[in-house]
Amino acid sequence: MTANIPELRHKPLLVCIGGAHSSCGKTTLAERLLKRLTERKKGAWGAVKYTQTAFYTSLSDAAETISQSDKDTTRLLIAGAQKAQWIQSPRHELEEILRIAIDKFWDMDGILVEGNSPTEYIDFDVVAFVFGEDPLKVKDSAKRALEKASVLVLREFPPDINQMPYVPLSCGVKTCNISSEQWDAVTAAENTADNPNIDPNIDPNIDPNIDPNIDPNIDWDSCAQVIENEIVKKEIVNTLTGLSCDGRIPCALARKAAELLGISYNKFGEAANALNIRITTCELGCF
């Protein structure tokens, strides 16, 4: 990861997962993404869970709080987050406490934040937005996060996505979808406490196979892969712009950066060309 490039000032990648409403699958997608990033050795990641409150503000990273079995922070830690914090705050008091939480993770390679309101105060590198059963149902507080989304996760595509209000349709926005049956399984998993028909002893957090005939891993993991691809693209861009001086990067430094990012020299060179950054003094013909 780029933290190992001394010439580049380290700054964690910032990823946010928002959603149309509660129980739409935000935490499940966050789990899948953290699990994938961990398995593919994409550095150390911290996780921040935001819960909106009416009056009080608190920030907790105490093990006795964030590791309780019924907490989303526990699910994120199990999935692969090395550290986790839980922010509880009214929206109008969120900015200061959110920046404190992110500053505490300065040594991480990346920070995954779950919640919509954080997008109002932080310029995230990647924002993923999860729709619920009805793609037209988006609560007001979620619309601002949707406007900044670079990845959309839909239960099913409507006949005409252009008819969906508030959807950013710029050419850079990626979409992926989850089948109705798989979505229902995850929604049930995230509402276990309210459903007496679900065995509370089943751990739906990492492997939510509530119905043995349903494999929710496939499509959720595919969506996590889409987000991972966006993370890699953003990291390449951040690395190139951070290393370039007057639009140039020495070849030796470019090779080192590409190797640490785990991408080919050609892919790194193509990204540099797209940004009008020249790889100079290249004696090996890598770029």
Secondary structure, 3 states (H helix, E strand, C coil): CHHHCCCCCCCCEEEEEEECCCCCCHHHHHHHHHHHHHHCCCCCEEEEEEEECCCCCEEECCHHHHCCCCCHHHHHHHHCCCEEEEEEECHHHHHHHHHHHHHCCCCCCEEEEECCHHHHCCCCCEEEEECCCCCCCCCHHHHHHHHCCCEEEECCCCCCHHHCCCCCCCCCCEEEECCHHHHHHHHHHHCHHHCCCCCCCCCCCCCCCCCCCCCCHHHHHHHHHHHHHHHHHHHHHHHHHHHCECCEEEHHHHHHHHHHHCCCHHHHHHHHHHCCCEEECCCCCCC
